[in-house]
Amino acid sequence: MDRKSLIREYKEARRPMGVFQVRNVQTGRVYLGTSVDLPSMLNRQRAQLRMGGHPDKVLQADWKALGPEAFTFDVLDTLDPPDGLGYDPAADLRTLEDLWRAKIEARDGTVYNPARRR
C-alpha cells in the first residue's frame, strides 16, 4: 500500500470507545472516565499527569507523591456502536460509567472524581 492509502485507512478506522480508569495500585483509588477514542484518552491522561496539569488535583498530588509506577491505565469496558450515521454515544457512555462507578464503590473502592450531575 502507498502512504496515502495507509493514512486514509487509519483515519477511517473506528477507534474503540468506552470507559477507562487510572488506578492507584497503592490505595486502590480510581479515576473514572469515558471517551469516544480510548487510546488517545489514555495517552492524554498520562501526559497530563507527567506534565503536572491533570484537572483532578488530588490525583495529580498522588502522582507527584507516589510516582508513575503506582498507577495503571486500563480500559474497563468498550461500547460497540450500532451501524449507521447519527449515533450519539454520550448517554450510553454515561450509563456504562455509572455502572462501573457503582461496581467500584461496592467493592469498597474510592473514586477520585465525583459522579457527574445529570
C-alpha positions in Angstrom: 0.0 0.0 0.0 1.1 3.5 -0.6 1.4 6.1 2.2 -1.8 8.0 1.3 -3.8 4.8 1.4 -2.4 3.9 4.8 -3.2 7.4 6.2 -6.7 7.2 4.8 -7.3 3.8 6.3 -6.0 4.9 9.7 -8.3 8.0 9.7 -11.3 5.9 8.7 -10.8 3.1 11.2 -13.1 3.1 14.2 -11.4 3.9 17.4 -12.6 1.9 20.5 -14.9 3.9 22.8 -15.9 3.2 26.4 -14.9 3.5 30.0 -11.3 3.8 31.3 -9.7 4.0 34.7 -6.5 5.4 36.1 -5.9 3.3 39.2 -3.7 4.0 42.1 -2.4 0.5 42.9 -1.2 1.5 46.4 -4.5 2.9 47.6 -7.0 1.3 45.2 -8.4 4.7 44.4 -9.7 5.1 40.8 -10.2 8.0 38.4 -13.0 7.1 36.0 -13.7 8.5 32.6 -15.3 7.8 29.2 -14.1 8.6 25.7 -15.0 8.0 22.1 -11.3 7.4 21.5 -9.9 5.3 24.4 -6.3 5.0 23.2 -6.0 8.8 22.7 -7.6 9.5 26.0 -5.3 7.2 28.0 -2.3 8.9 26.3 -3.8 12.2 27.3 -4.2 11.1 30.9 -0.6 10.0 31.1 0.6 13.2 29.5 -1.4 15.5 31.8 -0.1 13.6 34.9 3.5 13.7 33.7 3.3 17.4 32.9 1.6 18.2 36.2 -1.6 19.5 34.5 -4.2 16.9 35.3 -7.6 18.6 36.1 -8.1 16.3 39.2 -5.8 17.9 41.7 -5.9 15.0 44.2 -5.0 12.5 41.6 -2.2 14.9 40.5 -0.9 15.2 44.0 -0.9 11.4 44.5 1.0 11.0 41.2 3.6 13.5 42.4 4.0 11.8 45.8 3.9 8.2 44.7 5.4 8.3 41.2 4.1 6.8 37.9 4.9 3.2 38.9 2.0 3.5 41.4 -0.6 3.8 38.7 -2.2 1.7 36.0 -4.2 2.9 33.0 -6.9 0.4 31.9 -9.9 0.1 29.6 -12.7 -1.2 31.7 -15.4 -1.6 29.1 -16.0 -0.9 25.4 -19.1 0.2 23.5 -19.9 -1.2 20.1 -21.8 1.5 18.3 -24.6 0.4 16.0 -24.1 0.7 12.3 -25.4 3.8 10.7 -25.0 7.5 10.9 -26.2 9.9 13.6 -25.5 7.7 16.6 -24.6 9.8 19.7 -22.8 7.6 22.3 -23.0 10.1 25.1 -25.9 8.6 27.0 -24.6 5.1 26.6 -21.2 6.1 27.8 -22.6 7.8 30.9 -24.6 4.7 31.7 -21.5 2.5 31.4 -19.5 4.9 33.6 -22.3 4.9 36.2 -22.3 1.0 36.3 -18.6 0.9 36.7 -18.7 3.6 39.4 -21.3 1.6 41.4 -19.2 -1.6 41.0 -16.0 0.0 42.2 -17.7 1.7 45.1 -19.5 -1.5 46.1 -16.2 -3.3 46.5 -15.1 -0.6 48.9 -13.1 1.4 46.3 -12.8 5.1 46.3 -13.2 7.2 43.1 -11.1 10.4 42.7 -13.6 12.2 40.6 -17.3 12.6 41.7 -20.2 11.4 39.6 -21.3 14.0 37.0 -24.6 15.7 37.5 -27.2 14.7 35.0 
